[in-house]
Amino acid sequence: MGTVFVDADACPVTREAIACARERGWQVAVVANSTQDLSRYAGRRGVEAVTVSGGRDAADFAVVERLAAGDVVVTQDIGLAAMALGRGAGALSPRGRIFHLATIDAELAVRHAESRLRRAGGRHGGPPKFTDEDREHFVEQLERLLGMMERGESHRSQ
């Protein structure tokens, strides 16, 4: 089994990711910048709490440098998801969306266009409120992705 990396900066499903991964025998690395309190995860069996400097994207780079093919990353950051896919890992959003190599370039292009719009003064309403249904969907999809990775199935184009 591999490792599930949780990009824990503002991640609403860290506990669920830990429970699901541990149930299947996977290790977990909870990674966040120094503004997050990871002490509640420190010392748990099978869980490593990794605190990084507060620099921009520091948690993302800490995940990428530890990442191996077959691992899984939980992140809402499309850039980190793209780097994970490029290394042969799986990537899943906190709302349960599995990222795919076949579509990640288009998602990065949309992110870039939205960023340019915001910088130009365009409106951005933010994401919808996180719901219990989102949490349930995340758990279902994480179990699915872990199973695929365990079987060595490709998740890259599905």
N, C-alpha and C positions, 0 to 999 in steps of 0.2 A: 504494500500500500504506500501511497505517497503522502503528501502534505497538502492540507487545505490552508491557503493563506487568506486571511481576512484583512482587507484594507479597512481598518476599524475607525478611521476618521469619519464620524457621522454615519456609521453603519447601524441600521436599526435591527439587524438580524444576527448579531455576533453570537448571542447565546444559542440560537437555533443552529447556526453553522457548527458551533463547537459540539453540541449534542449529537447532531446528525453524523458528523465526521467520526467522533469517538465511538459511536454505536457500530460503525462499520470498520473500526480499527485503524483509521487514518490519524496521523499526527495533525496538529493545528498550530499555526503561527499567527498570532494576533498582532498586527503591525500598525502603529499609529505614531503621530508626532508627539512631542513632549507636552503638548497642551492637554492630551488625553490621559486619564488615570487608568492605567492597565493593571493596577495592583490587584484587582479582584480576580484576574486571570492567572497571575503569577503563582506558581507552585501547584497548579492543577495537573493531574496526571495527563500526559499527552498534549499539553498546551504550553507553548512558549510565548511569552509576552515580549515583544520587541518594540522598544521605544527609540525613536530616531529624532534627530534635531528638528527644529521647527521650520526648516527651510522648505520652500515650495517644491513639491513632488518628492521630498525626501523619503516618505513612506513607500511611494511607488518604486523608487530605485532600490530601496532595501528589499522589497519583495522580489524584484527582477533578478537581483544578484544572487538570491538564494534559490530561485525557481529552477526546477528540473522538469524535463518532459514527463508528462503523466500526472503532474500536480494539478491542483485546481485553485483558482483565484476568485474570491468574492469581492467585487468592486463595482462601484457605480461610475468609475472613471474609464471612459472608452479608450483613452490612450494606454492605460495600464492593461486593459483587456487585450488590445492589439499586440502589445509586447508579450503578453502571456501566450497568446495564440501563436505568435512567431517562434516561441520556444517549445512548442509542442504541448503546452499545458491547456487546460480547460479554463473557461472564464464564464462567470455567472453574475448577473446584477442582483442587488438585494430584493428586487421585485420578481426575481425568478426568470429573467430573460437570459437564455444561454447565448453567448456571443459566438459567431461563426466566422471562420477565416474568409469564406466566400463573400461576406457582406461587410466586414469590418472597415474596409477602405471607404465605402459609401457612408458609413456611420461617422467616420472621422471627418469626411468632407462636410456632412451636415453640421457636426459640432463646430467646425471652423467657420462655416457660414453664419451660424447662430451667434457665435462669439463676435464676429465682425458687425453683425446687426446690433448687438448690445452696445458695443463700443461706439457705434454711430448714433446712439440714443434710442434705439428701437426698444420696444417693450418686451418684457419677459416676465411671465406670471409665475414661474417656478413650477416644480413638480406638484402633482396632486397629492393630497394627504395620504400618508401611508396607512393601509387598512389591515385588518386581520386576514382578509382574503389574500392580500399581497404576501403576508407572512406565510400562510398556508401554501400558496403557489411556490414561494421560494423553497420551502422544505421539500415539496414534491419534486421540483426541478433539480435541486441539489442531490437528492437521492438518485434521480435518473442519471445525472451527469457523473456522479461517483461510480455508479454501476457500469456506465459506458467506459469510463477510464479503467476500471478494474478488469473489464473484459478485453481491453485493448481496442475497443471500437473507435472509429473515427467520429468525432463530433464536429469536425471542421466544416462540413457542408450541409448538415441536416437542418 
